[in-house]
Amino acid sequence: MVPFNYRREEIMARMAKLVFIALLLIPPTVGLAGPAEDANAAVDRWSAAYSGNDPETIARNYWPDAILLGTVSPVISEGTQAIVTYFTPIKGTGNKNAIDERRTIVINDTAVAVTGFYTFTRMVEGKPVPGPSRFTMLVTRRGSE
């Protein structure tokens, strides 16, 4: 006859092994994002900032030395203040942006090109007017940002 405590310890050891194996087999739900995922998250943050209609918030999505060739601009906007100026006309308008389709090209660990189509919905006389557009963004990492 096997003592009760021995059997209990054996069962507990087997259960611990099963739990350990199960944990190894379950894929992690949160993993480290790679350059493509990070870049797409940055583009999504930019889109949300645009939809918030605040030029300063939008400009925070750009490096201080960024260059912007805006969709409706006849000039190249260089640096934070020029980018704020470019987006100032949308302040408080209710304009929205939705990314429809995109392609992501990883150049290296610190540079990713994201290109695609988005729809700007501008408010004209209180009515939404969608305007399909295209975009190309070079998303770069500097340090941990």
C-alpha positions as CSV (number, residue, x, y, z in Angstrom):
1,M,0.0,0.0,0.0
2,V,1.2,3.5,-0.9
3,P,1.1,6.2,1.8
4,F,-1.5,8.9,1.1
5,N,1.0,11.7,1.2
6,Y,3.2,10.1,-1.4
7,R,0.4,9.7,-3.9
8,R,-0.7,13.3,-3.3
9,E,2.8,14.6,-4.0
10,E,3.1,12.5,-7.2
11,I,-0.2,13.9,-8.4
12,M,0.9,17.5,-7.6
13,A,4.2,17.0,-9.4
14,R,2.4,15.7,-12.5
15,M,0.0,18.6,-12.4
16,A,2.9,21.1,-12.2
17,K,4.5,19.4,-15.2
18,L,1.2,19.6,-17.2
19,V,0.8,23.3,-16.3
20,F,4.4,24.1,-17.3
21,I,4.0,22.3,-20.6
22,A,0.7,24.1,-21.3
23,L,2.3,27.4,-20.6
24,L,5.1,26.7,-23.1
25,L,2.5,25.8,-25.7
26,I,0.3,28.8,-25.3
27,P,1.5,31.6,-27.7
28,P,2.1,34.9,-26.0
29,T,-0.7,37.5,-26.5
30,V,1.7,40.4,-26.0
31,G,5.0,40.1,-27.8
32,L,7.7,42.5,-28.8
33,A,6.7,44.5,-31.8
34,G,9.0,44.7,-34.8
35,P,9.8,47.7,-37.0
36,A,6.7,47.2,-39.2
37,E,4.3,47.0,-36.3
38,D,5.8,50.0,-34.6
39,A,5.6,52.0,-37.8
40,N,2.0,51.1,-38.4
41,A,1.2,52.0,-34.8
42,A,2.8,55.4,-35.5
43,V,0.8,55.9,-38.6
44,D,-2.4,55.0,-36.7
45,R,-1.5,57.6,-34.0
46,W,-1.0,60.2,-36.7
47,S,-4.4,59.4,-38.2
48,A,-6.1,59.7,-34.8
49,A,-4.3,63.0,-34.1
50,Y,-5.5,64.3,-37.4
51,S,-9.1,63.3,-36.6
52,G,-8.7,65.2,-33.3
53,N,-8.2,68.4,-35.3
54,D,-5.4,69.8,-33.1
55,P,-2.4,71.0,-35.0
56,E,0.0,70.8,-32.1
57,T,-1.0,67.2,-31.4
58,I,-0.5,66.3,-35.0
59,A,2.9,68.0,-35.1
60,R,4.0,65.9,-32.1
61,N,3.9,62.9,-34.4
62,Y,6.8,64.4,-36.3
63,W,10.5,64.8,-35.4
64,P,11.5,68.4,-34.8
65,D,13.5,68.3,-38.1
66,A,10.8,66.5,-40.1
67,I,9.9,67.4,-43.7
68,L,6.2,67.3,-44.7
69,L,5.0,67.5,-48.3
70,G,1.4,68.0,-47.4
71,T,-1.5,66.6,-49.5
72,V,-2.9,70.1,-50.2
73,S,0.3,72.2,-49.8
74,P,2.1,74.1,-52.5
75,V,5.2,74.3,-50.3
76,I,7.4,71.9,-48.3
77,S,6.9,72.3,-44.6
78,E,10.2,71.8,-42.6
79,G,10.2,71.6,-38.8
80,T,7.7,71.6,-36.1
81,Q,6.4,75.2,-36.5
82,A,5.9,74.8,-40.3
83,I,4.0,71.5,-39.7
84,V,1.8,73.2,-37.1
85,T,1.2,76.0,-39.6
86,Y,0.3,73.5,-42.3
87,F,-2.3,71.8,-40.1
88,T,-3.7,75.0,-38.4
89,P,-6.6,75.3,-40.9
90,I,-8.2,72.1,-39.6
91,K,-8.3,73.2,-36.0
92,G,-11.7,72.4,-34.6
93,T,-13.2,71.6,-38.0
94,G,-14.5,68.1,-37.4
95,N,-12.4,66.8,-40.3
96,K,-11.5,63.1,-40.0
97,N,-9.0,60.7,-41.5
98,A,-9.4,57.0,-42.1
99,I,-6.7,54.7,-43.5
100,D,-8.1,52.5,-46.1
101,E,-5.2,50.4,-47.4
102,R,-1.5,50.4,-46.7
103,R,1.7,48.7,-47.6
104,T,4.7,48.6,-45.2
105,I,8.3,48.2,-46.3
106,V,10.9,47.7,-43.6
107,I,14.1,49.4,-44.7
108,N,16.0,48.5,-41.5
109,D,15.4,48.4,-37.7
110,T,15.1,52.2,-37.6
111,A,13.4,53.2,-40.8
112,V,10.1,51.9,-42.3
113,A,8.2,53.2,-45.4
114,V,4.4,53.1,-45.1
115,T,2.4,54.0,-48.2
116,G,-1.2,53.6,-49.1
117,F,-4.6,55.2,-49.4
118,Y,-6.6,57.1,-46.9
119,T,-9.8,59.1,-46.9
120,F,-9.9,62.6,-45.6
121,T,-13.5,63.6,-44.7
122,R,-13.6,67.4,-44.6
123,M,-16.6,69.3,-43.3
124,V,-17.9,71.7,-45.9
125,E,-20.9,73.9,-44.9
126,G,-21.6,71.4,-42.1
127,K,-21.6,68.4,-44.3
128,P,-19.0,65.7,-44.5
129,V,-17.2,65.5,-47.9
130,P,-14.9,62.5,-48.3
131,G,-11.8,62.9,-50.3
132,P,-9.7,59.8,-51.2
133,S,-6.0,60.6,-51.1
134,R,-2.7,58.7,-51.1
135,F,0.2,58.9,-48.6
136,T,3.8,57.9,-48.2
137,M,5.4,58.2,-44.8
138,L,8.9,57.4,-43.7
139,V,8.7,56.4,-40.1
140,T,12.0,56.5,-38.2
141,R,13.1,55.3,-34.7
142,R,15.4,57.5,-32.7
143,G,16.5,55.8,-29.5
144,S,13.3,54.3,-27.9
145,E,10.9,56.6,-29.8
